[in-house]
Amino acid sequence: MHPSTRIFCLLMVAVLGTLAPEQLHAQSAAEIPSVRVPRNYRLVAIEDYAPYKDSVQQVCTWLMASPLDVQRYKRQQAFEFMMDWINGAPYTHIELAAEVLVPIAEEADAACANEWTMLYIAGMVDARIADADLPFAKAQEAGLKALMQGYGHSAEICPSAFLKQLQKAHRKDKLDTWVAKHITPPAK
């Protein structure tokens, strides 16, 4: 993905993050996972990023596990922290695929598109922290699996025909086939 396209996608997601779905439902406090999002962090020099690796992975895991309609403010904080970290971390690189982002943006309302994009990014970030040399297709698959995890417990909040199609591939354990067929790897 061209750097300017990547920046545009990240800006789009950041802007959309200020919106919230109107069709929210309640969930009991006991069912809501917990996470501590770092505050007052400083990410300037390369050595500033390593101490936050575990926190980023915890935030990614929490984003994937928690329903979209609970703790909206904390979700936004978690997403902002994750994005700040990955935008400067020298050893974690992700490629956002237009083949995933465009159908999500075209089909969902802005708030839902932001949530689905956030989960897609969180899955790739989590996988890349675990294995910085993870091949492109496997990173995409990790992002889609995270998206499917979130869609599984929030589909009624933000329905999507595209994600329903991906869910079928995921249930058949065929996301790798879907990635190979639909997502163009970056030029080398």
Secondary structure, 3 states (H helix, E strand, C coil): CCHHHHHHHHHHHHHHCCCCCCCCCCCCHHHCCCCCCCCCCCCCCHHHCHHHHHHHHHHHHHHHHCCCCCCHHHHHHHHHHHHHHHHHCCCCCCCCCHHHHHHHHHHCCHHHHHHHHHHHHHHHHHHHHHCCCCCHHHHHHHHHHHHHHHHHHHCCCCCCHHHHHHHHHHHCCCHHHHHHHHCCCCCC
